[in-house]
Amino acid sequence: MNFSFSEDQLLFRDSVRDFLSNEVTTDLIRSLWETDTGRSQTLWSQLAELGLTGMLVPEEHGGLGMNEEDFILIAEECGRAALPEPLIENAMIAVPLLQAINHESTNPYLGKILSGEAKASIAHPVNLLVSDAHVSDLILVFIDKEIHAVKTADAELIEQEGVDPSRKIFKLNYKAKTENCVANGDLAERLLQETLNRGALAVAAQHLGLAQAMVGQCVEYTSERKQFGQAIGSFQAVKHHMANVAVKYEFAKAVVYRAANSIANQHPDAAVHVAHAKIAASDAALLAAKHGIQVHGAMGYTWEVNLHIWMKRAWALDKTWGSLGYHKKVIEKKVFADTNKIGAGYSF
């Protein structure tokens, strides 16, 4: 199986990378911390104009007609840039969910998300809190084997303090109302798992980008910082720190891309592949944060050093869309199943 990307996919990724590098600066990120919403409508409109909010929507419905294999590279770039806007939550999670629900009360929101006029949030049982509910027009709530569409204006939201100042999270108080139910039964149960798969994959992709960004910042810092007349990056102990992260990152990439392929092609083991991806990519990002602090020395703990923007995002995302323990259980169930085939050609 070939997991390499096409020239068009890589060119599109590069164009998005250039846009994010130019527009999502650390000055912008820090300035948004001081605003009421922490979000930029201008930046959101630009993302919509690029077609990113509709990447997974068929062309006949106004989207780009791409799939998860295409979007995984974009999600990685969002992590690399520490993008504060909820692009991934909308384009990769909410939009496919709205398409699958296909309900008369939610369909109008799909077009508005594509144009940048609206946003949606997801309240999933695996997540205790809802991200970006304060700027969303609609919250899709999984409750009692049903999916409810709740207008944000009708929801009770209680903001919670988090480690990442760029990430806004809320407790949702909602009592089920029959008129808000937009899916139930087998459809709701299937979408519960599919939404979890996409959410965990989105986190894994962002963790790849976060890890790579932190390694880049550490290499730059250790090339400039000198001790005993030499750049500290030339010291073997410092090199080993970054090399260990690079190894984990490289091993995680193929796992994450395989998970994207599995979701795009509705592979029966997609949940297992996603669990593997979430574990591997989170491991790389968390190690990058740990070693990033160490190679920066005392500076790594200060508010002024931009590294902590990426560190805190990695820490915040680690427990979302399934913890390490949750995804290990998914893999354990598969590996130790009585019907599981092992050996060459199966588990290797």
Phi and psi in degrees as a GROMACS rama.xvg file:
@    title "Ramachandran Plot"
@    xaxis  label "Phi"
@    yaxis  label "Psi"
@TYPE xy
-100.662  114.376  ASN-2
-100.904  10.8388  PHE-3
-74.9254  156.494  SER-4
-98.1845  152.434  PHE-5
-76.2046  165.072  SER-6
-61.157  -38.591  GLU-7
-64.9161  -41.6372  ASP-8
-62.4596  -42.5229  GLN-9
-70.3642  -36.8318  LEU-10
-65.5449  -41.4639  LEU-11
-63.892  -43.1886  PHE-12
-58.6158  -44.3004  ARG-13
-64.3682  -36.8925  ASP-14
-67.8897  -38.1839  SER-15
-68.0853  -39.6742  VAL-16
-59.8309  -44.3866  ARG-17
-62.3079  -42.7923  ASP-18
-61.4977  -48.1845  PHE-19
-65.7239  -37.0198  LEU-20
-63.2317  -36.2745  SER-21
-80.3455  -36.4685  ASN-22
-96.8761  -36.7407  GLU-23
-97.8858  77.9043  VAL-24
-89.077  163.521  THR-25
-64.4658  -31.2667  THR-26
-63.893  -40.9254  ASP-27
-65.1869  -45.7432  LEU-28
-58.6337  -46.5542  ILE-29
-66.1238  -37.64  ARG-30
-67.1037  -33.1651  SER-31
-68.6032  -24.6649  LEU-32
-61.2622  -26.071  TRP-33
-89.7536  -3.49218  GLU-34
-93.523  165.54  THR-35
-66.2033  -41.7331  ASP-36
-94.1459  -24.2041  THR-37
74.4174  13.3626  GLY-38
-129.411  157.316  ARG-39
-118.488  113.433  SER-40
-65.0913  -32.9368  GLN-41
-61.9053  -47.5227  THR-42
-64.7691  -40.1575  LEU-43
-62.2105  -41.0936  TRP-44
-64.3257  -37.2325  SER-45
-65.4886  -40.937  GLN-46
-62.6292  -39.0597  LEU-47
-67.5203  -39.2411  ALA-48
-63.6768  -31.533  GLU-49
-74.3669  -8.96399  LEU-50
86.2272  7.23668  GLY-51
-69.5825  -30.7718  LEU-52
-70.4554  -16.8691  THR-53
-118.982  26.5372  GLY-54
-60.6205  -36.1624  MET-55
-95.0915  9.98077  LEU-56
-97.5107  133.889  VAL-57
-55.0712  149.071  PRO-58
-59.6724  -35.4637  GLU-59
-66.1648  -14.87  GLU-60
-108.394  16.0756  HIS-61
94.9639  3.16564  GLY-62
-97.282  -169.424  GLY-63
-93.8124  -8.28652  LEU-64
67.7436  30.5311  GLY-65
-99.9653  -177.676  MET-66
-133.332  -170.943  ASN-67
-63.9974  -29.733  GLU-68
-65.2097  -34.2482  GLU-69
-74.0821  -41.5091  ASP-70
-75.6558  -21.8252  PHE-71
-61.2894  -35.442  ILE-72
-67.5652  -35.6576  LEU-73
-70.6679  -40.0491  ILE-74
-61.7941  -38.3666  ALA-75
-62.7505  -41.0086  GLU-76
-67.5979  -32.7452  GLU-77
-63.6687  -37.8841  CYS-78
-67.3566  -43.1409  GLY-79
-58.9531  -37.0847  ARG-80
-88.5701  -6.10888  ALA-81
53.7296  44.6399  ALA-82
-59.1403  122.468  LEU-83
-79.8271  -22.521  PRO-84
-69.6019  146.459  GLU-85
-80.9471  50.6219  PRO-86
-64.6501  -49.876  LEU-87
-65.0077  -41.5165  ILE-88
-60.681  -32.7721  GLU-89
-86.2522  -55.3181  ASN-90
-70.1829  -36.5209  ALA-91
-99.4539  -18.5205  MET-92
-118.913  -57.049  ILE-93
-69.4553  -43.7502  ALA-94
-62.1418  -49.5231  VAL-95
-60.2872  -34.4095  PRO-96
-66.533  -43.7619  LEU-97
-62.4752  -39.1221  LEU-98
-64.3612  -40.2818  GLN-99
-70.9314  -36.1376  ALA-100
-66.7925  -46.7887  ILE-101
49.2324  54.7332  ASN-102
-108.451  145.077  HIS-103
-60.3176  -27.4806  GLU-104
-82.4492  -20.194  SER-105
-106.679  -20.0483  THR-106
-56.7832  -38.8277  ASN-107
-59.4324  -29.0939  PRO-108
-69.844  -26.9709  TYR-109
-61.7426  -48.4863  LEU-110
-64.1405  -35.8058  GLY-111
-69.6099  -34.5126  LYS-112
-67.2783  -41.411  ILE-113
-60.5361  -37.7933  LEU-114
-85.7465  -6.54203  SER-115
87.8799  9.02366  GLY-116
-87.6524  -14.0821  GLU-117
-147.752  164.64  ALA-118
-138.4  158.821  LYS-119
-133.714  151.812  ALA-120
-123.783  161.441  SER-121
-120.631  129.609  ILE-122
-107.665  99.4329  ALA-123
-110.025  142.373  HIS-124
-56.3857  -27.4629  PRO-125
-75.9856  -16.3962  VAL-126
-108.513  128.458  ASN-127
-73.1273  -28.1851  LEU-128
-125.311  160.453  LEU-129
-108.35  127.508  VAL-130
-89.0764  143.26  SER-131
56.9691  27.5455  ASP-132
-65.2016  -27.2761  ALA-133
-68.2839  -23.717  HIS-134
-109.472  7.4832  VAL-135
-90.9856  152.075  SER-136
-95.2354  -22.0575  ASP-137
-142.646  139.203  LEU-138
-118.586  123.593  ILE-139
-94.93  116.263  LEU-140
-111.655  123.96  VAL-141
-89.3875  119.899  PHE-142
-152.228  126.735  ILE-143
50.3385  51.0433  ASP-144
59.7311  29.4685  LYS-145
-135.718  161.988  GLU-146
-118.832  125.561  ILE-147
-113.429  139.295  HIS-148
-102.949  113.912  ALA-149
-116.161  124.469  VAL-150
-67.3229  133.981  LYS-151
-59.1991  -33.2009  THR-152
-62.9767  -23.9928  ALA-153
-97.348  1.39199  ASP-154
-100.33  149.337  ALA-155
-96.8729  114.952  GLU-156
-115.077  133.745  LEU-157
-121.813  112.079  ILE-158
-67.2396  140.335  GLU-159
-116.972  145.591  GLN-160
-79.8223  134.828  GLU-161
-127.54  170.272  GLY-162
-73.5972  -27.027  VAL-163
-102.147  111.675  ASP-164
-66.1124  -14.8974  PRO-165
-86.0322  -9.71683  SER-166
-110.772  117.947  ARG-167
-99.1739  122.273  LYS-168
-126.166  148.194  ILE-169
-140.488  146.598  PHE-170
-87.9697  131.326  LYS-171
-105.455  121.493  LEU-172
-100.103  111.858  ASN-173
-144.987  130.179  TYR-174
-105.543  129.314  LYS-175
-55.6288  133.473  ALA-176
-123.686  130.028  LYS-177
-55.1522  -38.6376  THR-178
-68.7659  -14.6234  GLU-179
-92.5601  -8.20832  ASN-180
-71.6407  125.145  CYS-181
-117.52  -6.80195  VAL-182
-163.224  146.518  ALA-183
-153.444  -177.077  ASN-184
64.1064  -143.545  GLY-185
-60.7876  -37.8726  ASP-186
-61.8666  -46.8992  LEU-187
-63.5497  -40.5273  ALA-188
-66.8288  -39.2183  GLU-189
-66.0365  -43.171  ARG-190
-69.5998  -26.4981  LEU-191
-59.3142  -46.9318  LEU-192
-72.9718  -42.3697  GLN-193
-63.1142  -38.3095  GLU-194
-67.2504  -40.6025  THR-195
-61.9672  -42.0882  LEU-196
-59.5685  -46.6077  ASN-197
-67.8422  -38.4214  ARG-198
-64.4313  -45.7037  GLY-199
-66.6721  -38.3439  ALA-200
-63.97  -40.2609  LEU-201
-61.1646  -41.6332  ALA-202
-65.1419  -43.283  VAL-203
-59.3192  -43.8068  ALA-204
-64.6284  -42.4437  ALA-205
-63.4895  -38.0185  GLN-206
-63.9109  -34.0415  HIS-207
-60.6902  -48.6529  LEU-208
-64.0094  -40.6226  GLY-209
-62.1711  -44.1931  LEU-210
-61.7636  -44.9966  ALA-211
-65.2868  -39.5351  GLN-212
-64.4849  -41.6235  ALA-213
-66.928  -38.8533  MET-214
-61.9342  -43.9481  VAL-215
-59.8142  -42.7967  GLY-216
-66.7927  -37.233  GLN-217
-68.391  -40.5837  CYS-218
-62.7546  -42.6458  VAL-219
-62.6516  -45.1975  GLU-220
-64.8212  -45.4056  TYR-221
-73.2118  -15.4226  THR-222
-79.7595  -26.3657  SER-223
-96.4892  -34.4674  GLU-224
-75.5377  127.177  ARG-225
-116.809  146.67  LYS-226
-145.235  135.096  GLN-227
56.1525  31.4284  PHE-228
80.179  5.38988  GLY-229
-127.358  151.35  GLN-230
-65.3205  132.104  ALA-231
-64.4705  -18.7168  ILE-232
-66.2194  -16.0035  GLY-233
-83.0812  -11.1665  SER-234
-76.9171  137.104  PHE-235
-60.7433  -39.9196  GLN-236
-61.8889  -37.7945  ALA-237
-70.1698  -42.2617  VAL-238
-58.3881  -42.0009  LYS-239
-63.0994  -37.4788  HIS-240
-57.1947  -50.2215  HIS-241
-73.1613  -33.4291  MET-242
-64.6118  -38.7895  ALA-243
-62.3555  -38.7501  ASN-244
-67.7787  -44.0917  VAL-245
-59.289  -38.9177  ALA-246
-63.6406  -47.1844  VAL-247
-62.7017  -39.4271  LYS-248
-62.6622  -46.6041  TYR-249
-64.372  -38.9693  GLU-250
-69.6271  -32.2039  PHE-251
-74.9267  -29.7176  ALA-252
-56.0529  -52.1443  LYS-253
-62.0716  -35.8339  ALA-254
-65.8015  -42.9784  VAL-255
-66.4384  -43.1331  VAL-256
-66.2823  -35.4748  TYR-257
-63.6565  -39.5256  ARG-258
-64.1308  -39.38  ALA-259
-63.394  -41.12  ALA-260
-62.6937  -39.2898  ASN-261
-65.9931  -41.5808  SER-262
-68.4161  -43.9  ILE-263
-60.766  -32.7928  ALA-264
-105.447  12.2258  ASN-265
52.0126  48.2873  GLN-266
-66.2919  137.738  HIS-267
-61.2444  -23.8988  PRO-268
-101.676  25.1587  ASP-269
-57.6935  -40.6313  ALA-270
-63.0607  -37.6232  ALA-271
-68.5558  -43.0866  VAL-272
-64.6099  -39.411  HIS-273
-65.5808  -41.6315  VAL-274
-60.1892  -43.5439  ALA-275
-60.7295  -43.9754  HIS-276
-63.2011  -43.8368  ALA-277
-61.7639  -43.5907  LYS-278
-65.1548  -48.421  ILE-279
-65.5502  -45.1584  ALA-280
-71.53  -38.5239  ALA-281
-63.7925  -39.6056  SER-282
-59.6427  -42.8265  ASP-283
-66.0156  -43.7338  ALA-284
-67.5573  -41.6064  ALA-285
-67.3538  -36.3325  LEU-286
-68.3147  -37.3926  LEU-287
-62.091  -39.9578  ALA-288
-66.2581  -44.4612  ALA-289
-62.3402  -50.2036  LYS-290
-73.4148  -26.9291  HIS-291
-62.0086  -43.2513  GLY-292
-60.8414  -43.2743  ILE-293
-65.2554  -44.875  GLN-294
-73.1542  -21.0647  VAL-295
-82.735  -10.6715  HIS-296
65.0685  -146.74  GLY-297
-62.1414  -27.2881  ALA-298
-62.602  -28.007  MET-299
-62.8471  -21.0814  GLY-300
-92.8388  -6.28475  TYR-301
-85.0731  152.946  THR-302
-66.5109  -29.7555  TRP-303
-71.9539  -27.6919  GLU-304
-76.7721  127.766  VAL-305
-68.7407  -17.2038  ASN-306
-51.9513  -35.9989  LEU-307
-68.2495  -17.2828  HIS-308
-61.2308  -44.4627  ILE-309
-78.2842  -37.3379  TRP-310
-59.9165  -48.0045  MET-311
-68.0886  -33.0531  LYS-312
-65.5812  -42.529  ARG-313
-61.2723  -44.4379  ALA-314
-64.5069  -42.5733  TRP-315
-66.0574  -40.5925  ALA-316
-75.7515  -21.2074  LEU-317
-55.5128  -38.0491  ASP-318
-95.4378  1.07064  LYS-319
-90.5768  152.041  THR-320
51.7558  44.365  TRP-321
101.328  122.998  GLY-322
-75.4917  174.551  SER-323
-57.0528  -45.1292  LEU-324
-62.8366  -39.5945  GLY-325
-60.3205  -48.4287  TYR-326
-74.2237  -28.4867  HIS-327
-65.0587  -35.4013  LYS-328
-64.9763  -37.2807  LYS-329
-61.2972  -45.9432  VAL-330
-68.1701  -41.3602  ILE-331
-58.9672  -43.0633  GLU-332
-61.7185  -38.4543  LYS-333
-71.6095  -46.9481  LYS-334
-63.9873  -39.6454  VAL-335
-97.9169  11.0084  PHE-336
-66.9543  140.542  ALA-337
-61.8604  -28.5161  ASP-338
-90.4287  -1.19096  THR-339
-72.4248  130.109  ASN-340
-90.6079  132.189  LYS-341
-122.84  163.28  ILE-342
108.582  -176.861  GLY-343
-57.4522  133.58  ALA-344
92.5125  -12.243  GLY-345
-122.216  -66.5907  TYR-346
-97.6614  -7.16739  SER-347
